[in-house]
Amino acid sequence: MVSHPRLLTCYEARRVLQSRESGDRFVELSLDLGVSREVCRIVDEGLLVGDVVVEWRYLGEIAEDSRGVYVIEDKPRRLCFFADGHFYALAVSGEGHAPTVEVDGIHMHRVKDIYPEEDALQKVRLLGQLRCKKVLDICTGLGYTSIQARRLGACKVVTIEKDRNILALARINPWSRILFEDPSIEVVEADAVEYVEELDVVFDAILHDPPTIKIAGELYSGGFYKSLYRVLKRKGTLVHYVGRPGRGMGAKIYVGVMRRLRAVGFAVSFDRDTECVVAVKV
């Protein structure tokens, strides 16, 4: 069985400090980013979690960090690291909500007026009825869209992620556990362009949520769209996140995506609520 580290955010640290001020000796906390709750003991030195004491000075520092997620150790460690020339961090989106992942300070989910798990659900719902359907999810990230697809009835989800560092954070993130525990979800660590090109499986629906075109231009190319068209069944739906059009380069990206999808045979429309192009194979 995989051992999952216990985690602290500013919300729980503040709750502990408030309990100390009130003279309480016990406090109910979530040590897995809101997934569950447990009662912990307050001792003279700080917060007792298992056999680890998180000292008051560290709790004070965590309480001031509105974005950080910390692994509980003798000296709490922020869940972030440099790897392969980039800086990765798991970041708080709101109390009791799924975290996002940041790469070089850029968050990989919509977080303005929406939480990551809600964003994922909205995108997956655009795929239509998924009961007993097979779904291809491109750019796994923390796995929220794959998980929502399963919850909405998909019998099989194949999800592709190129970045091993993102998958490393997903394995620690409590909101991503189902991704690695559900046998109906297959996580593939591979280059999506190369992997899809070699696929000989047909899917009922495809969710494509790539990084920006500046980072991963190949995932916006006509050649890649042609591969997606090939592995999607007739009348199947492709949902492609592109971001909000009408803001500088955003407008050109949006128009170009729709043009290239039409060129390979898709009927396309744009959903402004989710900032996604919805393409149907005709």
Secondary structure, 3 states (H helix, E strand, C coil): CCCCCCEECHHHHHHHHHHHHHCCCEEEECCCCCCCCEEEEEECCEEEECCEEEEHHHHHHHHCCCCECEECCCCCEECEEEECCEEEEEECCCCCCCCEEEECCEECCCCCCCCHHHHHHHHHHCCCCCCCCEEEEECCCCCHHHHHHHHCCCCEEEEEECCHHHHHHHHHCHHHHHHHHCCCEEEEECCHHHHHHHCCCCEEEEEECCCCCCCCHHHHCHHHHHHHHHHEEEEEEEEEECCCCCCCHHHHHHHHHHHHHHHCCEEEEEECCCCEEEEEEC
